[in-house]
Amino acid sequence: MDWLIEQMAKFPRPFICYTHFLPPHEPYAPRRDFAGIFKDKYTLEPKPENSFSQKQSIRYLNQACREYDEYLAYADSEFGRLYNQIQQKGLLENTYVIITSDHGELFERGIRGHVTSTLYEPVIHIPLLIAQPGQTQRQDVYTPTSCVDVLPTILQLAGQEIPSWSEGQALPLVSGTQSEGNRIVFALEAKQNSKFHPLSHATFALIEENFKLLHYRGYTQCEDYYELFDLSSDPEELVDLYISKPSTAKDLEDHLTKKIQQINEPIG
């Protein structure tokens, strides 16, 4: 971080700086003064395990979650130091700062971390924060977005053409417009699927407004399985509505099937 603060003062103008920090990725190793800062004895509410449970105990998951929170606090403190430095150097007067992540961490259902075939919210609901030049007040945006939106957003800010192959769209905060209609966003976990073959061994997530459909395909423990959640009334994803809301499930399933076919078509 010290090195980055020193280098930013030397950047030519204009510039784009991409920095990838390991923290708060595991192994959780915060600076010593952050170890043990959370002593409120908060515990996670147990959730039912599913076919992908790693059989981790709730006691172990609570401890891992506390260690993760400590590492988050450490990373937040260090980024705050960077932010204060670039603010003092006047760089924020004409610079956008974008913060995001590639995944979250899961400490529930007997599962620890993100190496899992599940796509519950703690894994895929990642932070995305944008500080605009001269911004003085917080502005919350609730339009569904995806990590693929970051590229076209940066290109639009830079006055560059957005390529036709880009799957995303400029974020509302930058474009000044909301998504047309009910935008659908997708997430995928397919580490066990060969990159040379069509997607047949994977987990898919589709989110449209408040509803989220999960589809597990090709696993021995659940060959072709769906889950449906209403994130507005059930943000903890405890009540599976796939059977009780067949019409909604069918509509989302059709959208997801069409998307999978579109992805697999060039592969054969």
C-alpha positions in Angstrom: 0.0 0.0 0.0 2.9 2.4 0.8 4.3 1.6 -2.6 1.0 2.3 -4.4 0.5 5.6 -2.6 4.0 6.6 -3.7 3.5 5.6 -7.3 0.1 7.3 -7.8 1.7 10.7 -7.3 3.9 9.9 -10.4 1.2 8.7 -12.7 0.9 10.5 -16.1 -2.4 12.2 -16.8 -4.9 10.9 -17.7 -4.5 7.4 -16.2 -6.4 4.2 -15.4 -5.0 2.2 -12.4 -6.2 -1.3 -11.8 -5.1 -2.7 -8.4 -6.0 -6.2 -7.1 -5.5 -6.7 -3.4 -5.3 -10.2 -1.9 -7.0 -9.2 1.4 -9.6 -10.1 2.5 -9.1 -13.4 0.6 -8.2 -16.4 2.7 -6.0 -17.2 4.5 -7.3 -14.7 7.0 -4.3 -13.0 8.4 -5.0 -9.4 9.6 -2.5 -7.1 11.2 -2.1 -8.0 14.9 -4.2 -5.1 16.2 -7.2 -6.3 14.3 -7.1 -9.9 15.7 -9.9 -10.4 18.2 -11.6 -7.0 17.7 -15.1 -8.6 17.4 -16.0 -9.8 20.9 -19.8 -9.3 20.8 -20.3 -13.1 20.8 -22.5 -12.8 17.7 -23.4 -16.2 16.2 -24.8 -17.1 12.8 -28.3 -18.6 12.6 -28.1 -22.2 11.6 -29.4 -23.0 8.1 -30.5 -26.4 6.7 -27.7 -28.2 4.9 -28.0 -29.4 1.3 -26.3 -31.9 -0.9 -23.2 -29.8 -1.2 -22.6 -29.4 2.6 -19.0 -29.8 3.7 -20.3 -30.9 7.1 -18.5 -28.1 8.9 -19.9 -27.4 12.4 -21.7 -24.2 13.3 -19.0 -23.5 15.9 -16.3 -23.8 13.3 -18.2 -21.6 10.8 -18.8 -18.9 13.5 -15.1 -18.8 14.3 -14.2 -18.6 10.6 -16.7 -15.8 10.0 -15.2 -13.8 12.9 -11.7 -14.2 11.4 -13.1 -13.1 8.0 -14.6 -10.0 9.6 -11.3 -9.2 11.2 -9.6 -9.4 7.9 -12.3 -7.3 6.3 -11.8 -4.6 8.9 -8.0 -4.7 8.3 -8.5 -4.4 4.5 -11.0 -1.6 5.0 -8.6 0.4 7.2 -5.8 0.0 4.6 -8.0 1.1 1.8 -9.1 4.1 3.9 -5.4 5.1 4.2 -5.0 4.9 0.4 -8.2 6.9 -0.2 -7.2 9.7 2.3 -3.8 10.0 0.6 -5.2 10.4 -2.9 -7.7 12.8 -1.6 -5.0 14.9 -0.1 -3.1 14.9 -3.3 -6.1 16.3 -5.2 -6.6 13.2 -7.4 -10.2 12.8 -6.4 -11.2 16.1 -8.1 -11.3 14.4 -11.5 -11.0 10.7 -10.8 -13.5 7.9 -10.5 -12.8 5.3 -7.9 -14.5 1.9 -8.4 -14.4 -0.9 -5.7 -15.7 -4.4 -6.3 -14.9 -8.0 -5.7 -14.9 -11.3 -7.6 -16.8 -13.3 -5.0 -17.9 -13.4 -1.4 -17.6 -16.1 1.3 -20.1 -18.6 2.7 -20.3 -19.5 6.4 -23.5 -21.5 6.5 -25.2 -24.8 5.5 -22.1 -26.6 6.6 -20.0 -24.8 4.0 -17.0 -22.5 4.5 -15.6 -20.2 1.8 -16.3 -19.9 -1.9 -15.0 -23.2 -3.3 -18.5 -24.6 -3.5 -21.0 -25.6 -6.2 -23.6 -23.4 -4.5 -24.4 -19.8 -5.6 -26.2 -18.5 -2.5 -26.1 -14.7 -1.9 -23.1 -14.6 0.4 -21.0 -15.9 -2.5 -22.4 -13.8 -5.4 -23.8 -10.7 -3.8 -20.6 -8.7 -4.0 -19.9 -5.0 -3.2 -19.8 -2.5 -6.0 -19.0 1.1 -5.0 -18.3 4.1 -7.2 -17.1 7.5 -6.0 -17.6 10.2 -8.6 -15.5 13.4 -8.8 -17.0 16.0 -6.5 -19.5 13.6 -5.0 -20.4 14.6 -1.4 -23.5 12.5 -0.7 -24.2 8.8 -0.7 -26.5 7.6 -3.5 -27.9 4.0 -3.4 -28.7 2.3 -6.7 -31.0 -0.7 -6.6 -31.0 -1.6 -10.3 -29.7 -5.2 -10.8 -26.2 -5.1 -12.0 -23.4 -7.5 -12.9 -19.6 -7.5 -12.9 -19.7 -7.5 -16.7 -21.1 -3.9 -16.4 -17.8 -2.5 -15.1 -16.1 -2.6 -18.5 -18.7 -0.7 -20.5 -19.0 1.8 -17.6 -15.3 2.6 -17.7 -15.3 2.9 -21.4 -18.2 5.3 -21.4 -16.5 7.4 -18.7 -13.4 7.5 -20.9 -15.4 8.5 -24.0 -14.6 5.2 -25.8 -16.8 3.0 -27.9 -18.3 0.0 -26.2 -17.5 -3.2 -28.2 -20.3 -5.3 -29.5 -19.1 -8.4 -27.7 -19.5 -6.7 -24.3 -22.3 -8.5 -22.4 -22.7 -5.6 -19.9 -24.2 -2.1 -20.0 -23.1 1.2 -18.5 -24.2 1.4 -14.8 -27.1 3.7 -14.1 -24.9 6.0 -11.9 -22.9 6.8 -15.0 -25.4 6.4 -17.9 -28.1 8.4 -16.1 -30.7 5.9 -17.1 -32.3 2.9 -15.5 -32.4 -0.5 -17.1 -35.1 -1.0 -19.6 -37.7 -3.5 -18.4 -36.9 -6.2 -15.9 -33.2 -6.9 -16.5 -32.0 -10.4 -15.9 -28.5 -11.0 -14.5 -26.7 -14.3 -14.4 -24.0 -16.1 -12.3 -22.2 -19.3 -13.1 -20.1 -21.9 -11.2 -18.5 -24.4 -13.6 -15.0 -25.3 -12.4 -15.7 -29.0 -12.9 -16.9 -28.5 -16.5 -14.3 -28.8 -19.2 -13.7 -25.4 -20.9 -13.7 -27.3 -24.3 -17.2 -28.8 -23.9 -20.7 -27.4 -23.6 -21.9 -26.5 -20.1 -23.3 -29.7 -18.7 -21.7 -29.9 -15.2 -22.4 -26.5 -13.5 -24.5 -24.4 -11.2 -26.5 -21.5 -12.7 -28.2 -18.5 -11.0 -30.7 -16.2 -12.6 -32.0 -13.1 -10.9 -34.9 -11.0 -12.1 -36.2 -8.3 -9.8 -36.8 -10.1 -6.5 -36.7 -13.7 -7.7 -33.7 -15.9 -7.9 -33.6 -19.2 -9.6 -30.8 -21.7 -9.0 -30.2 -24.7 -11.3 -27.8 -27.5 -10.5 -26.9 -29.6 -13.6 -24.8 -32.7 -13.9 -24.0 -33.4 -10.3 -24.2 -37.0 -9.0 -26.0 -35.8 -5.8 -28.6 -33.8 -7.7 -28.6 -34.4 -11.5 -31.1 -31.8 -12.5 -32.3 -29.7 -9.5 -33.9 -26.2 -9.1 -34.4 -23.8 -6.2 -36.4 -20.6 -6.3 -36.2 -17.8 -3.7 -37.9 -14.4 -3.3 -35.0 -12.2 -2.1 -37.2 -9.4 -1.0 -39.2 -11.4 1.6 -36.6 -14.1 2.1 -33.0 -12.6 1.8 -31.6 -15.5 3.8 -32.8 -18.0 1.1 -34.6 -20.3 3.5 -37.9 -20.9 1.7 -37.7 -22.7 -1.6 -40.7 -21.6 -3.8 -40.0 -23.8 -6.8 -43.0 -26.1 -6.1 -45.3 -23.5 -4.7 -44.8 -20.9 -7.5 -44.8 -23.0 -10.6 -45.7 -20.2 -13.0 -42.8 -18.0 -11.9 -40.4 -20.9 -11.8 -41.4 -21.9 -15.4 -40.9 -18.4 -16.7 -37.4 -18.1 -15.1 -36.5 -21.6 -16.1 -37.3 -20.8 -19.8 -35.1 -17.7 -19.7 -32.3 -19.7 -18.2 -32.6 -22.6 -20.7 -32.5 -20.1 -23.5 -29.3 -18.5 -22.1 -27.6 -21.8 -21.6 -28.4 -22.8 -25.2 -27.0 -19.5 -26.4 -23.8 -20.1 -24.5 -23.4 -23.7 -25.7 -24.3 -23.1 -29.3 -20.8 -22.0 -30.5 -19.2 -25.1 -28.8 -21.6 -27.6 -30.3 
